[in-house]
């Protein structure tokens, strides 16, 4: 293990640990991660200042309100046609006579902000569209608080080529937990990473019992309040498969030493098993503001970032093995992670298309993983011996999305026949 590459995320190394108040750029500010990050910032004005915000463009009233409360210099939307509504919403928030923040628009706007003058970029964008901002932040030398796991999944070699030691701080609750627990030993002391999963809304069901679950049932996560795509990924456990790949890339631990265990209470966010038999677990009540605070403030901790346990009350913590037959997504993720190159991008893109199809009622729940598996199998083993490029990733994603749509439409037609 000592001869392997340095991990992307290492609690023993801190990239550019600035003292005093940190300037932040928040990407995906109107989503779940972004809104909770802003809550944390507003409660800690002596520690953080937000200079810019980006969002997709579907919630311009909220984006304008955030901009006014934080007094940012720049706001950005991915959808250019959202600019008139955003400008009007900003005028309503700021009133007459007060200058509005600069507005950027278009698919490259978030990447522009990621490279702007700041200390830390929080990438809270959902989906592989977060890759360009991730690369832009790293290339510009910013500390990257990474909640957009997809950018690391689809562009792992690209990210690893740019990231300096300690430059990435993970924000996913599982990877923030591993990050903290790994601080208790050296890399040579680590035997295994244990990633916990709530099991989602369908824990304990067999594959046949999942055949007829509805959109509403799949969106009813028992623990976390998240966006629809991540919530469906948690129901299929695709999210956990992505997290296994992410853990491998962040910490340079082989796939056969990364285990998934089901923990319904979601109190223990992940664990590290060391070679002496000790296992260190990081535990808090389910609340993403804790991991966000780690991403924004490390190596300092932010007091009262999230609730703590009340140890005067009894509680039970349970752990169960993963049912790989009912939830084959984790095994498939290990497979594409081992293949590397464009295989993870194909897996992720096909899944995003299938989730959209399920949410629209065009694909049954089990059809998500059946279709993703078919697309991954058809893609086969990617070419080796060449360096991965952004163009390679985009080409693979485009093919995977188109093929997933074709197979989803075929499945729908056959079901109606």
CORRAPE-V124616 format. One line per field, one symbol per residue. phi: phi as a letter, one per 40 degrees, with the letter a starting at -180 (. if undefined). psi: psi as a letter, one per 30 degrees, with the letter a starting at -180 (. if undefined). Layout:
# CORRAPE-V124616
phi: ???
psi: ???
This chain:
# CORRAPE-V124616
phi: .cccccccbaccbbcfcccgcccbbbbgccccccccccdccccbccbbbccabbachcbcccccccccccfccabbbccdcccdccccccccccgcgbccccbbahcccccccccccacbbccbcchccccdccccccccgccbcbbcccccccbdccccccccdgcbbcbddcccccdcccccaccccccabbccbcggcbdgcccccccbccdcccccccbbbbccccccccccgddcccccccccccbfbcdcbbbbbcbdcfccciabcbccgcbbbbbadcacccccccccbdccbcdfcacbccccbcabbbbbccccccbccccccdcccccgfcdcccdccccdcccdccccgcacdccdcccdcccccccgcccbgbccbccccccccdccccccccccccccccccc
psi: fffllklekjffkkjijklakkkkkjkhffaeeeeeeeeeeffiffekkkflkllegfieeeeeeeeeefhleklkkfjeffeeeeeeeeeeeflkfkkllkkkllfgeeeeefgljlekkjjgkklfffeeeeeeeeefglkjjjfifeeeefheeeeefeklkgfkjkfkeefeeeeeeffflleffkekkjklkffafgkfkleeffegkleeeffikfekjlleeeeeeeefgeeeeeeeeeeeeefhklefgjkkkkjefhejfllkklfgfkkkkkklljjffeeeeeeffkfkkjkhelllkjffkklkklkllkjfeeifeeeeeeeeeeeabfeeeeeeeeeeeeeeeeffgfkleffeeeeeeeeeeeeajlklflkkleeeeeeeeeeeeeeeeeeeeeeeeeef.
